[in-house]
Every structure is written in structure tokens, then in C-alpha cells.
């Protein structure tokens, strides 16, 4: 769960912009939660959220397995903007599996709303039986029931395809987690049924890491991204 200061800061920062109304500076990339990003010129992933840290830097989050620290980041929808940021920290796809990106504010226009997803605050994930919605550059927007928790990750029936890693998981306009992949088996039992489209519900469940432990780990590092709050 989040401390009161984190939630208040996130709400104040979100109130500073009306959703989806930011205008792009010439030559900049418009980015928000679920935007497609390219890491190292080759790996496509999705942005969890964009915001600022306690040093005023423009930062974003994505999955750690998308790229190690030092990896250059570009915007899939705005290749002409060139390199717009760099992975400042990554756990390398282990543990919480998150990465922090430091963006060049001269090359990025941050927004709260991308497609059907608006991120206006932070919250904890719902209990089993609740519904979450994911959004990613491959599958787009999709919602599914939460089945339960396995190894700290929340298992849910939303669509997850390659490239969706890092995408936001939301309840309403609250960010509750980061999509990190598709569950292909459990306890030696394989059930790897890829999702072919968000509208087709028969597939292996996805899993996400709750945003709370990720932000706590970033805060504890004291580096880029510490004190993160969505715009």
C-alpha cells in the first residue's frame, strides 16, 4: 500500500493536467501509460506510466526484462524524435522486474490519457474476483478478472502478447500494476495458450506486478525515479 504523502502527491500532480489535453511540442513524442517504446533499437515494450521524480526529472516505468541500464529508448509512434531517453535503472528481469527510464523533456510530451487508459492516481490491486484492465502496444485495451496471486504477481484474464510487457494495469483511472507477461504453466502443468486478440477471451492468463512494491523499491534506491508520481 502507499503512504498518504505518495497518494496526495500523485493526485496533485494529476490535477495539474486535464486528461489527454497536452499539446505536443514540435518534434517531440507524445507518451503516456501504454504507449509503445523501443529499447536498444530492437525490443518493443509498453510504457507503464510517465511522471516526475522527487528531483523533478521526467521519468517513466516499464518492465525490467525490456532492457538493462544504459539502453537507449525511442518512441514507436514518433521515430523522428530520435532517442528520447535512457534506461537509468533495471533489475534485469528478476525480482520485481521493473525498469526506470529518464526521458529528455525537450523530446517528450507527457500525457495522462492514451486510448482508453487514463492514469490519474495510484492504488492497490483488487482482491480475487475483481476486474483489472490492461493496455499495451500489441493487444490494446482489455479487461479481465483477477484469479489470485502467485509468487507476488497477480494472475488475471486480460490479454497479454509480446510487446505488452510494461503496460499499465488499471482499475478505473487508478494505476494498480505493471503487466509483465503471460502465465504459461504452473506446478509443472503447461497451459500455454497465446492470446490472439483482446476480443477473444480463451487464452492463458496474464500476470502483473502490483505498482506499490515497485515504487517502494525505486524509492529505497534513492536514484532516478525515487518519489515517482504520475503526471
C-alpha positions as CSV (number, residue, x, y, z in Angstrom):
1,X,0.0,0.0,0.0
2,X,1.0,3.6,-0.4
3,X,1.7,6.3,2.2
4,X,-0.5,9.3,2.4
5,X,2.2,11.6,1.0
6,X,2.6,9.4,-2.1
7,X,-1.1,9.4,-2.8
8,X,-1.5,13.1,-2.2
9,X,1.4,14.0,-4.4
10,X,0.1,11.8,-7.2
11,X,-3.3,13.4,-7.0
12,X,-1.9,16.9,-7.0
13,X,0.4,16.1,-9.9
14,X,-2.5,14.5,-11.9
15,X,-4.7,17.6,-11.3
16,X,-2.2,19.8,-12.9
17,X,-3.2,18.5,-16.4
18,X,-6.6,17.8,-17.8
19,X,-6.5,14.3,-19.2
20,X,-5.2,14.0,-22.7
21,X,-5.1,17.7,-23.5
22,X,-1.4,18.3,-23.5
23,X,-0.2,19.6,-26.9
24,X,3.0,18.2,-28.4
25,X,6.0,20.4,-28.9
26,X,7.3,20.2,-32.5
27,X,9.4,17.1,-33.0
28,X,8.5,15.6,-29.6
29,X,7.0,12.2,-28.8
30,X,3.6,12.1,-27.0
31,X,3.9,9.4,-24.3
32,X,1.7,8.1,-21.6
33,X,0.8,4.8,-20.0
34,X,0.5,2.0,-22.7
35,X,2.5,3.9,-25.3
36,X,4.8,1.8,-27.4
37,X,8.5,2.3,-26.8
38,X,11.6,0.7,-28.5
39,X,14.6,-0.2,-26.4
40,X,18.0,-0.6,-27.9
41,X,16.6,-0.1,-31.4
42,X,15.1,-3.6,-31.3
43,X,12.9,-4.5,-28.4
44,X,9.3,-3.3,-28.4
45,X,7.6,-2.8,-25.0
46,X,4.9,-0.6,-23.4
47,X,5.2,2.3,-21.0
48,X,3.6,1.8,-17.6
49,X,3.3,5.4,-16.8
50,X,5.1,8.7,-17.1
51,X,5.7,11.3,-14.5
52,X,8.2,13.1,-12.4
53,X,10.5,12.1,-9.5
54,X,11.5,14.0,-6.4
55,X,14.3,15.7,-8.3
56,X,11.9,17.0,-10.9
57,X,13.2,14.7,-13.7
58,X,10.8,13.4,-16.3
59,X,10.7,9.6,-15.9
60,X,8.8,6.6,-16.9
61,X,8.4,2.9,-16.0
62,X,8.4,-0.3,-18.0
63,X,9.3,-4.0,-17.4
64,X,12.9,-4.8,-16.4
65,X,13.3,-7.5,-19.0
66,X,12.8,-5.0,-21.7
67,X,16.3,-3.7,-21.4
68,X,19.3,-3.2,-19.0
69,X,20.5,0.1,-17.6
70,X,22.1,2.3,-20.3
71,X,19.7,1.2,-23.0
72,X,18.6,3.9,-25.4
73,X,14.8,4.4,-25.7
74,X,12.8,5.8,-28.6
75,X,9.1,6.2,-29.2
76,X,7.4,3.7,-31.5
77,X,4.9,6.2,-32.9
78,X,7.5,9.0,-33.3
79,X,10.7,7.6,-34.7
80,X,11.6,11.1,-36.0
81,X,12.1,12.2,-32.4
82,X,15.2,10.0,-32.2
83,X,16.5,8.8,-28.8
84,X,14.1,10.3,-26.2
85,X,15.5,8.7,-23.1
86,X,17.7,6.1,-21.4
87,X,17.1,3.3,-19.0
88,X,18.5,4.6,-15.8
89,X,17.9,1.5,-13.7
90,X,16.8,-2.0,-14.3
91,X,16.6,-5.1,-12.2
92,X,17.3,-7.2,-15.3
93,X,14.1,-9.1,-15.4
94,X,14.5,-10.6,-11.9
95,X,12.6,-9.9,-8.7
96,X,10.1,-7.1,-9.3
97,X,11.1,-6.9,-13.0
98,X,10.9,-3.1,-13.4
99,X,13.0,-0.5,-15.3
100,X,13.1,3.2,-14.8
101,X,13.6,5.4,-17.9
102,X,14.9,9.0,-17.7
103,X,13.3,11.0,-20.5
104,X,14.6,14.1,-22.3
105,X,11.9,16.7,-21.6
106,X,12.8,18.5,-24.8
107,X,11.8,15.4,-26.8
108,X,8.8,14.1,-24.9
109,X,5.3,15.5,-24.3
110,X,3.8,13.5,-21.4
111,X,0.0,12.8,-21.2
112,X,-2.3,11.1,-18.8
113,X,-4.6,9.5,-21.4
114,X,-3.6,7.1,-24.2
115,X,-6.6,5.5,-25.9
116,X,-8.9,4.0,-23.3
117,X,-6.5,4.3,-20.5
118,X,-6.2,7.4,-18.2
119,X,-3.9,7.3,-15.2
120,X,-4.9,9.8,-12.6
121,X,-3.6,8.2,-9.4
122,X,-2.2,5.1,-7.7
123,X,-4.0,2.3,-5.9
124,X,-3.5,-1.3,-4.7
125,X,-4.8,-4.2,-6.8
126,X,-8.3,-5.6,-6.2
127,X,-8.9,-8.9,-4.4
128,X,-9.5,-12.1,-6.4
129,X,-12.8,-11.8,-8.3
130,X,-12.2,-8.1,-9.0
131,X,-11.6,-6.8,-12.5
132,X,-8.5,-5.1,-13.9
133,X,-7.8,-3.6,-17.3
134,X,-4.6,-3.7,-19.2
135,X,-3.4,-1.7,-22.2
136,X,-0.3,-2.4,-24.4
137,X,1.1,-1.6,-27.8
138,X,0.3,-5.1,-29.1
139,X,-3.1,-6.0,-27.6
140,X,-4.6,-2.7,-26.9
141,X,-7.2,-2.2,-24.1
142,X,-8.6,-5.3,-22.5
143,X,-10.1,-6.2,-19.1
144,X,-10.2,-9.5,-17.1
145,X,-10.9,-11.0,-13.7
146,X,-8.2,-11.4,-11.1
147,X,-7.7,-15.0,-10.2
148,X,-5.2,-14.7,-7.4
149,X,-1.5,-14.3,-6.5
150,X,1.4,-16.5,-7.5
151,X,4.9,-15.5,-6.3
152,X,3.9,-12.0,-5.6
153,X,2.4,-11.5,-9.1
154,X,-1.3,-11.0,-9.7
155,X,-2.8,-13.5,-12.2
156,X,-5.6,-12.1,-14.3
157,X,-7.5,-12.9,-17.5
158,X,-6.6,-9.9,-19.6
159,X,-4.8,-10.3,-22.9
160,X,-1.0,-10.1,-23.0
161,X,1.1,-10.5,-26.1
162,X,4.8,-9.9,-26.8
163,X,5.3,-6.1,-26.7
164,X,2.7,-5.6,-24.0
165,X,5.3,-6.0,-21.3
166,X,5.4,-2.9,-19.1
167,X,1.9,-1.8,-20.0
168,X,-0.3,-0.3,-17.3
169,X,-2.8,-2.3,-15.3
170,X,-5.6,-0.1,-14.0
171,X,-8.9,-0.1,-12.1
172,X,-10.8,2.9,-13.4
173,X,-8.3,5.7,-13.7
174,X,-6.0,4.3,-10.9
175,X,-2.7,2.6,-11.8
176,X,-2.5,-0.7,-9.8
177,X,0.2,-2.6,-11.6
178,X,2.6,-3.3,-14.4
179,X,1.9,-6.1,-17.0
180,X,4.9,-8.4,-17.2
181,X,3.8,-11.4,-19.3
182,X,1.6,-14.4,-19.8
183,X,1.4,-17.4,-17.4
184,X,2.4,-20.4,-19.5
185,X,2.3,-23.1,-16.7
186,X,2.0,-23.7,-13.0
187,X,3.3,-26.5,-10.8
188,X,4.7,-28.5,-13.8
189,X,1.4,-28.2,-15.7
190,X,1.7,-26.4,-19.1
191,X,-1.2,-24.4,-20.5
192,X,0.4,-22.1,-22.9
193,X,-2.5,-20.7,-25.0
194,X,-1.4,-17.4,-26.5
195,X,-3.9,-14.5,-26.8
196,X,-4.6,-13.8,-30.4
197,X,-6.8,-10.7,-29.9
198,X,-8.2,-8.8,-26.9
199,X,-11.8,-9.6,-28.0
200,X,-11.1,-13.4,-27.8
201,X,-11.1,-14.5,-24.1
202,X,-9.8,-18.1,-24.5
203,X,-6.1,-17.8,-23.6
204,X,-3.6,-18.3,-20.8
205,X,-3.9,-15.7,-18.1
206,X,-1.6,-12.7,-17.8
207,X,0.3,-11.6,-14.7
208,X,1.2,-8.2,-13.3
209,X,3.3,-6.9,-10.5
210,X,1.4,-4.5,-8.2
211,X,2.8,-1.0,-8.5
212,X,3.2,-0.5,-4.8
213,X,6.3,-2.8,-4.3
214,X,7.9,-1.4,-7.5
215,X,7.6,2.2,-6.3
216,X,8.9,1.2,-2.8
217,X,11.9,-0.4,-4.3
218,X,12.6,2.6,-6.5
219,X,12.2,4.9,-3.5
220,X,14.6,2.8,-1.5
221,X,17.2,3.0,-4.2
222,X,17.3,6.8,-3.9
223,X,18.2,7.2,-7.5
224,X,16.4,8.3,-10.7
225,X,12.7,7.7,-10.2
226,X,12.6,7.9,-6.4
227,X,9.4,9.7,-5.4
228,X,7.8,8.9,-8.7
229,X,4.3,10.3,-9.2
230,X,2.3,10.2,-12.4
231,X,1.6,13.5,-14.2
